[in-house]
Amino acid sequence: MKTEFILLRHGETEWNTLGRLQGHRNSALSAKGLRQADALAVRLASVPFQALYCSDLGRARETARRIAERTGHPVLEDGRLRERGLGILEGLTRDEAGQRHPEVFAEYAAGGPDFIIPGGESTSQRLRHAVECLEELGARHVGARVVVVTHGGVLSSLFRHCLGIPPGVPRAFSVLNASWSQFDYHQGSFRLVTWGDVNHLRDDSRDDT
């Protein structure tokens, strides 16, 4: 039997609107982000599911909290669902990061899976944490549907992981705020079913950067 995952990116944040790299730093949901979280909650109110998990970072927690208010599920946090830690680049725009830390930013922008940002982590390290968490949840909720609120970087890495797209290949897909993606987990592997659905949103959604 499979476990069905509905994986959600958190609503838009103030730093998303400013183009600032967030990583493990917190930024509040913007007014649009709050509307997006509420739209996810309305959609999920008519979808039966067993459990609601989220990253322990504020933007994911607030998105999940608004969903829980509508659906009645307890919010279960797990730090392994966090965004990739971006260390010395956190809080900077891409232009600022390129000016202040040109060599580090160049390595980051190149997308190498094993490059560890000073004070942060690599893409492969973050993917390993996320996959470990999702595999545990898949085994815990066999035959059920589970909702997980996470981050653009986690979703992007999982998408590549499932489809066999090398991490260094330039991204040719969107990872929108408050997007809805479905993955099925069965016998130790993930299968992509739906990617980046934003039919519940009235406004445009911001892509992951």
C-alpha positions in Angstrom: 0.0 0.0 0.0 1.2 3.5 -0.8 1.3 6.7 1.3 0.1 9.8 -0.5 1.9 13.0 0.3 0.5 16.4 -0.4 3.6 18.6 -0.2 3.0 22.4 0.1 5.4 25.3 -0.2 4.7 27.9 2.5 3.0 31.2 1.6 4.9 34.2 0.3 7.1 36.0 2.9 8.3 39.6 3.2 11.8 38.4 2.2 10.4 36.6 -0.8 9.0 39.9 -2.1 12.4 41.6 -1.5 14.4 38.8 -3.1 16.3 38.0 0.1 17.9 34.6 0.7 16.1 33.1 3.7 17.6 29.7 4.5 17.1 29.1 8.2 16.3 32.8 9.0 12.7 33.7 9.6 10.6 36.2 7.7 6.9 36.8 8.3 4.3 35.9 5.7 3.3 38.9 3.6 -0.3 40.0 3.3 -0.4 37.9 0.1 1.2 35.0 1.8 -1.5 35.0 4.5 -4.1 34.9 1.8 -2.3 32.1 0.1 -2.1 30.1 3.4 -5.8 30.6 3.9 -6.6 29.5 0.3 -4.7 26.3 1.0 -6.7 25.8 4.2 -10.0 26.2 2.3 -8.9 23.7 -0.3 -7.7 21.2 2.3 -10.9 21.5 4.3 -12.7 19.3 1.7 -9.8 16.8 1.4 -9.6 14.0 4.0 -6.1 13.4 5.3 -4.6 11.7 8.4 -1.8 14.1 9.6 -0.4 17.6 9.1 3.4 18.0 9.4 5.6 21.1 8.8 9.1 22.5 9.0 9.9 24.1 12.3 10.7 27.5 10.5 8.2 30.3 11.1 6.9 30.7 7.6 6.0 27.0 7.3 4.6 26.9 10.8 2.3 29.9 10.2 1.1 28.3 6.9 0.4 25.0 8.7 -1.3 26.8 11.6 -3.8 28.5 9.3 -4.5 25.1 7.7 -5.0 23.5 11.1 -7.4 26.2 12.1 -9.7 25.1 9.2 -9.1 21.3 9.3 -8.7 20.7 13.0 -5.5 18.7 12.7 -2.6 19.1 15.2 0.5 20.6 13.6 3.5 18.3 14.0 6.9 20.0 13.4 10.0 18.3 12.2 13.3 20.2 11.7 14.3 17.8 8.9 11.8 19.5 6.7 13.6 22.9 6.9 14.9 24.9 4.0 18.6 24.5 3.2 20.8 26.5 5.6 22.5 29.2 3.6 24.9 30.4 6.3 26.7 33.7 5.4 24.3 34.3 2.5 21.1 34.4 4.6 19.4 37.8 4.7 21.2 39.1 1.5 19.7 39.7 -1.9 21.5 37.9 -4.8 23.2 41.1 -5.8 24.4 41.7 -2.2 25.6 38.1 -1.9 27.5 38.4 -5.1 29.2 41.6 -4.0 30.0 40.6 -0.4 30.9 36.9 -1.0 31.6 36.5 -4.7 33.4 33.1 -4.6 30.8 31.6 -2.2 27.9 33.0 -4.2 29.3 31.7 -7.5 29.6 28.2 -6.0 26.1 28.5 -4.6 24.7 29.7 -7.9 26.4 26.8 -9.8 24.2 24.4 -7.9 26.8 21.8 -7.0 25.1 19.3 -4.7 28.0 18.9 -2.2 29.0 22.6 -1.8 28.7 23.5 1.8 28.1 27.2 2.3 30.1 28.6 5.2 27.9 28.5 8.3 25.3 26.5 6.3 24.9 23.2 4.5 24.9 21.5 1.1 21.9 20.6 -1.1 22.7 16.9 -0.7 22.8 17.2 3.1 19.4 18.9 3.1 17.8 16.5 0.7 19.1 13.6 2.8 17.4 15.0 5.9 14.1 15.6 4.0 14.0 12.2 2.4 14.8 10.5 5.7 11.9 12.3 7.3 9.4 11.6 4.5 10.4 7.9 4.4 9.7 7.7 8.1 6.3 9.4 7.6 5.6 7.1 4.7 6.2 4.1 6.9 4.2 5.6 9.7 1.1 6.4 7.6 0.9 3.5 5.2 -2.3 3.6 3.1 -3.1 7.2 4.3 -2.8 10.7 3.0 -0.4 13.1 4.7 0.0 16.9 4.3 3.5 18.4 4.7 4.3 22.1 4.6 7.9 22.7 3.6 10.1 24.9 1.4 11.0 25.7 -2.2 14.5 24.2 -1.9 13.3 21.0 -0.4 10.6 20.6 -3.1 13.1 21.4 -5.9 15.6 18.8 -4.6 12.9 16.2 -4.2 11.6 16.9 -7.7 15.1 16.4 -9.1 15.6 13.3 -7.0 12.4 11.6 -8.2 13.0 12.4 -11.9 16.7 11.8 -11.9 17.6 15.4 -12.8 21.2 16.1 -11.7 21.4 18.9 -9.1 23.8 21.0 -11.2 21.4 21.2 -14.2 19.8 24.7 -14.5 16.3 24.6 -13.1 13.6 24.6 -15.9 10.6 24.3 -13.6 8.8 26.6 -11.1 8.5 26.2 -7.4 5.7 28.6 -6.5 4.7 29.9 -3.1 1.7 28.0 -1.7 1.9 25.4 -4.5 0.4 21.9 -4.1 2.4 18.9 -5.2 1.6 15.2 -4.7 4.0 12.4 -4.4 3.2 8.8 -3.7 5.5 6.7 -1.5 5.6 3.0 -2.0 8.2 0.3 -1.2 11.0 2.8 -0.5 10.6 5.1 -3.5 8.7 8.3 -4.4 6.6 8.9 -7.5 5.6 12.3 -8.7 1.9 12.6 -9.3 1.1 16.3 -9.4 3.5 19.3 -9.5 3.0 22.9 -8.6 -0.8 23.1 -8.6 -1.9 26.7 -7.7 -5.6 26.4 -8.8 -6.6 27.4 -5.3 -4.9 30.8 -5.6 -6.5 34.0 -7.0 -3.2 36.0 -7.2 0.0 35.2 -9.0 2.5 33.2 -7.0 6.2 33.9 -6.6 8.7 31.4 -7.9 11.4 30.0 -5.7 14.8 31.8 -6.1 
